[in-house]
Amino acid sequence: MDAISTSPSPLRNKTLQKYIIANNRIRAKEVRLIIEEGAEPVIVSIKEALIKAEQAGLDLIQITDKVDPPVCKIMEYGKYAYQMGKKEKKQKHHGTDLKSIRLSFNISPHDIETRVKAAVKFLDKGHKVQIDMRLRGREKALHGHAREKMKEFLRILGEKIETKVEREPKRTPRGFNIVVGKK
């Protein structure tokens, strides 16, 4: 029978680990060292920078190599890797979400106001809003009334925030839907 390994699991983000150049992996002879946040970088030799990092008990991390000499910072490696992972995730999620608001056939004026407030909140955050009007049973025969309710909703929404119609009102088997976005 094979023994079960009790070693810790490897880091999840190995690709990020490859891109972070730290400590002895920095190949430049001199570096621009950022000593404190917001301060002007100071040009020092790589040996001097490594000694300062070791004295502080932290790592020397290369922030960018687009300038000569490259910019480095003394900080904790794990903290930097975590920050870069968060930044990478945020960049991947740059698209807008489609939020949905459901209206009923017999919606009251106060409920329309409530739904408009929710739509304004979504639009302010940069999302697109899909407005659904669900029709059941005999309500499907009265689609003219449903269109009027949707127009009323859009009119009130237009008074609160400037919008543009991304997708015209579309008849679906269960009712109508329309997609609006912020201008």
C-alpha beads as a LAMMPS data file, in Angstrom:
LAMMPS data file: protein, C-alpha beads

183 atoms
182 bonds

1 atom types
1 bond types

-500.0 500.0 xlo xhi
-500.0 500.0 ylo yhi
-500.0 500.0 zlo zhi

Masses

1 110.0

Atoms # bond

1 1 1 0.000 0.000 0.000
2 1 1 1.313 3.471 -0.903
3 1 1 1.855 6.034 1.816
4 1 1 -0.309 9.128 1.674
5 1 1 1.658 12.326 1.214
6 1 1 1.163 14.861 3.993
7 1 1 3.084 17.665 2.288
8 1 1 1.219 20.961 1.884
9 1 1 -0.645 21.478 -1.362
10 1 1 1.202 23.479 -4.012
11 1 1 0.275 27.113 -4.571
12 1 1 -2.848 27.474 -6.665
13 1 1 -1.610 30.237 -8.921
14 1 1 1.632 28.854 -10.357
15 1 1 1.460 31.066 -13.459
16 1 1 1.503 34.197 -11.308
17 1 1 4.500 32.811 -9.410
18 1 1 6.498 32.593 -12.653
19 1 1 5.988 36.277 -13.424
20 1 1 7.067 37.609 -10.030
21 1 1 10.800 38.198 -10.035
22 1 1 12.207 38.455 -6.526
23 1 1 15.473 38.466 -4.575
24 1 1 18.307 36.622 -6.375
25 1 1 16.261 36.159 -9.569
26 1 1 16.647 39.885 -10.383
27 1 1 19.338 40.116 -13.066
28 1 1 20.036 43.877 -13.172
29 1 1 23.235 45.369 -11.697
30 1 1 21.361 48.407 -10.385
31 1 1 17.728 48.897 -9.398
32 1 1 15.381 51.789 -8.645
33 1 1 14.428 51.025 -5.059
34 1 1 11.122 52.269 -3.661
35 1 1 11.784 52.652 0.033
36 1 1 8.392 54.007 1.117
37 1 1 5.037 54.438 -0.614
38 1 1 4.801 57.643 -2.657
39 1 1 8.524 58.461 -2.334
40 1 1 10.851 58.903 -5.298
41 1 1 12.759 55.689 -6.186
42 1 1 16.485 55.707 -5.353
43 1 1 19.012 54.027 -7.660
44 1 1 21.157 51.533 -5.710
45 1 1 23.198 48.433 -6.563
46 1 1 21.411 45.084 -6.474
47 1 1 23.661 43.900 -3.623
48 1 1 22.805 46.921 -1.487
49 1 1 19.074 46.451 -2.184
50 1 1 19.237 42.756 -1.247
51 1 1 21.053 43.620 1.998
52 1 1 18.388 46.209 2.907
53 1 1 15.638 43.666 2.195
54 1 1 17.366 41.032 4.301
55 1 1 17.841 43.472 7.174
56 1 1 14.122 44.301 7.056
57 1 1 13.275 40.581 6.978
58 1 1 11.378 41.032 3.701
59 1 1 11.870 40.279 0.016
60 1 1 13.148 42.447 -2.832
61 1 1 10.505 42.276 -5.547
62 1 1 10.871 43.594 -9.079
63 1 1 7.770 45.680 -9.785
64 1 1 8.528 46.514 -13.408
65 1 1 11.373 46.014 -15.828
66 1 1 10.078 48.442 -18.457
67 1 1 12.566 51.107 -17.346
68 1 1 16.316 50.864 -17.027
69 1 1 17.256 50.152 -14.215
70 1 1 14.146 48.168 -13.164
71 1 1 11.894 49.323 -10.310
72 1 1 12.029 47.173 -7.163
73 1 1 10.324 47.325 -3.805
74 1 1 11.040 45.796 -0.417
75 1 1 7.946 43.956 0.760
76 1 1 6.557 40.565 1.708
77 1 1 6.470 38.156 -1.267
78 1 1 3.187 36.501 -0.262
79 1 1 1.441 39.849 0.161
80 1 1 2.601 41.012 -3.289
81 1 1 1.518 37.735 -4.912
82 1 1 -1.909 38.064 -3.273
83 1 1 -2.310 41.674 -4.480
84 1 1 -1.300 40.727 -8.024
85 1 1 -3.730 37.792 -8.020
86 1 1 -6.560 40.101 -6.936
87 1 1 -5.641 42.633 -9.613
88 1 1 -5.528 39.891 -12.275
89 1 1 -8.980 38.605 -11.250
90 1 1 -10.407 42.115 -11.337
91 1 1 -9.057 42.660 -14.868
92 1 1 -10.640 39.411 -16.054
93 1 1 -14.022 40.526 -14.707
94 1 1 -14.220 43.811 -16.593
95 1 1 -17.409 42.986 -18.519
96 1 1 -20.786 44.266 -17.507
97 1 1 -23.318 42.024 -15.879
98 1 1 -26.887 41.723 -17.020
99 1 1 -29.192 42.310 -14.058
100 1 1 -32.837 41.322 -14.252
101 1 1 -35.908 43.098 -12.919
102 1 1 -39.247 41.329 -13.085
103 1 1 -42.521 43.202 -13.452
104 1 1 -45.923 41.604 -13.047
105 1 1 -49.003 42.297 -15.138
106 1 1 -50.905 44.000 -12.297
107 1 1 -47.971 45.922 -10.795
108 1 1 -48.919 48.937 -8.678
109 1 1 -47.409 52.422 -9.253
110 1 1 -45.518 52.214 -5.939
111 1 1 -43.984 48.873 -6.903
112 1 1 -42.918 50.375 -10.239
113 1 1 -41.106 53.142 -8.302
114 1 1 -39.352 50.496 -6.193
115 1 1 -38.232 48.586 -9.284
116 1 1 -37.049 51.842 -10.904
117 1 1 -34.866 52.566 -7.860
118 1 1 -33.298 49.106 -8.175
119 1 1 -32.725 49.634 -11.911
120 1 1 -31.077 53.021 -11.277
121 1 1 -28.765 51.399 -8.728
122 1 1 -27.748 48.694 -11.231
123 1 1 -27.242 51.200 -14.056
124 1 1 -25.102 53.448 -11.838
125 1 1 -22.810 50.487 -11.174
126 1 1 -22.379 50.038 -14.945
127 1 1 -24.594 46.990 -15.406
128 1 1 -27.198 46.493 -18.082
129 1 1 -30.744 45.817 -16.913
130 1 1 -33.158 43.322 -18.431
131 1 1 -36.760 44.142 -17.626
132 1 1 -39.048 41.105 -17.757
133 1 1 -42.835 41.282 -17.864
134 1 1 -44.162 37.803 -17.079
135 1 1 -47.610 37.013 -18.482
136 1 1 -49.653 34.053 -17.265
137 1 1 -52.825 32.530 -18.612
138 1 1 -55.317 35.088 -19.933
139 1 1 -52.810 37.915 -19.401
140 1 1 -51.119 36.782 -22.628
141 1 1 -54.184 37.900 -24.605
142 1 1 -53.845 41.417 -23.155
143 1 1 -50.290 42.094 -24.311
144 1 1 -51.227 45.720 -25.161
145 1 1 -51.724 46.457 -21.463
146 1 1 -48.384 44.779 -20.703
147 1 1 -46.615 46.962 -23.291
148 1 1 -48.159 50.063 -21.662
149 1 1 -46.821 48.997 -18.242
150 1 1 -43.337 48.511 -19.740
151 1 1 -43.501 51.931 -21.439
152 1 1 -44.558 53.514 -18.144
153 1 1 -41.616 51.816 -16.394
154 1 1 -39.197 53.085 -19.074
155 1 1 -40.666 56.614 -18.894
156 1 1 -40.169 56.775 -15.102
157 1 1 -36.685 55.269 -15.448
158 1 1 -35.861 57.867 -18.128
159 1 1 -36.823 60.653 -15.715
160 1 1 -34.417 59.321 -13.059
161 1 1 -31.409 58.426 -15.243
162 1 1 -30.480 58.771 -18.896
163 1 1 -30.828 55.367 -20.561
164 1 1 -30.638 53.806 -23.980
165 1 1 -32.475 50.736 -25.173
166 1 1 -29.951 47.977 -25.913
167 1 1 -32.568 45.501 -27.127
168 1 1 -36.064 46.488 -28.217
169 1 1 -39.095 44.975 -26.453
170 1 1 -39.159 41.337 -27.471
171 1 1 -42.131 38.989 -27.190
172 1 1 -41.205 35.706 -25.503
173 1 1 -43.451 32.712 -24.817
174 1 1 -43.884 33.885 -21.215
175 1 1 -44.209 37.637 -21.801
176 1 1 -41.967 40.531 -22.835
177 1 1 -38.437 41.574 -22.090
178 1 1 -36.272 44.571 -22.914
179 1 1 -32.633 45.386 -22.155
180 1 1 -31.542 48.925 -21.227
181 1 1 -28.159 50.424 -20.462
182 1 1 -26.799 53.749 -19.274
183 1 1 -25.977 56.369 -21.922

Bonds

1 1 1 2
2 1 2 3
3 1 3 4
4 1 4 5
5 1 5 6
6 1 6 7
7 1 7 8
8 1 8 9
9 1 9 10
10 1 10 11
11 1 11 12
12 1 12 13
13 1 13 14
14 1 14 15
15 1 15 16
16 1 16 17
17 1 17 18
18 1 18 19
19 1 19 20
20 1 20 21
21 1 21 22
22 1 22 23
23 1 23 24
24 1 24 25
25 1 25 26
26 1 26 27
27 1 27 28
28 1 28 29
29 1 29 30
30 1 30 31
31 1 31 32
32 1 32 33
33 1 33 34
34 1 34 35
35 1 35 36
36 1 36 37
37 1 37 38
38 1 38 39
39 1 39 40
40 1 40 41
41 1 41 42
42 1 42 43
43 1 43 44
44 1 44 45
45 1 45 46
46 1 46 47
47 1 47 48
48 1 48 49
49 1 49 50
50 1 50 51
51 1 51 52
52 1 52 53
53 1 53 54
54 1 54 55
55 1 55 56
56 1 56 57
57 1 57 58
58 1 58 59
59 1 59 60
60 1 60 61
61 1 61 62
62 1 62 63
63 1 63 64
64 1 64 65
65 1 65 66
66 1 66 67
67 1 67 68
68 1 68 69
69 1 69 70
70 1 70 71
71 1 71 72
72 1 72 73
73 1 73 74
74 1 74 75
75 1 75 76
76 1 76 77
77 1 77 78
78 1 78 79
79 1 79 80
80 1 80 81
81 1 81 82
82 1 82 83
83 1 83 84
84 1 84 85
85 1 85 86
86 1 86 87
87 1 87 88
88 1 88 89
89 1 89 90
90 1 90 91
91 1 91 92
92 1 92 93
93 1 93 94
94 1 94 95
95 1 95 96
96 1 96 97
97 1 97 98
98 1 98 99
99 1 99 100
100 1 100 101
101 1 101 102
102 1 102 103
103 1 103 104
104 1 104 105
105 1 105 106
106 1 106 107
107 1 107 108
108 1 108 109
109 1 109 110
110 1 110 111
111 1 111 112
112 1 112 113
113 1 113 114
114 1 114 115
115 1 115 116
116 1 116 117
117 1 117 118
118 1 118 119
119 1 119 120
120 1 120 121
121 1 121 122
122 1 122 123
123 1 123 124
124 1 124 125
125 1 125 126
126 1 126 127
127 1 127 128
128 1 128 129
129 1 129 130
130 1 130 131
131 1 131 132
132 1 132 133
133 1 133 134
134 1 134 135
135 1 135 136
136 1 136 137
137 1 137 138
138 1 138 139
139 1 139 140
140 1 140 141
141 1 141 142
142 1 142 143
143 1 143 144
144 1 144 145
145 1 145 146
146 1 146 147
147 1 147 148
148 1 148 149
149 1 149 150
150 1 150 151
151 1 151 152
152 1 152 153
153 1 153 154
154 1 154 155
155 1 155 156
156 1 156 157
157 1 157 158
158 1 158 159
159 1 159 160
160 1 160 161
161 1 161 162
162 1 162 163
163 1 163 164
164 1 164 165
165 1 165 166
166 1 166 167
167 1 167 168
168 1 168 169
169 1 169 170
170 1 170 171
171 1 171 172
172 1 172 173
173 1 173 174
174 1 174 175
175 1 175 176
176 1 176 177
177 1 177 178
178 1 178 179
179 1 179 180
180 1 180 181
181 1 181 182
182 1 182 183
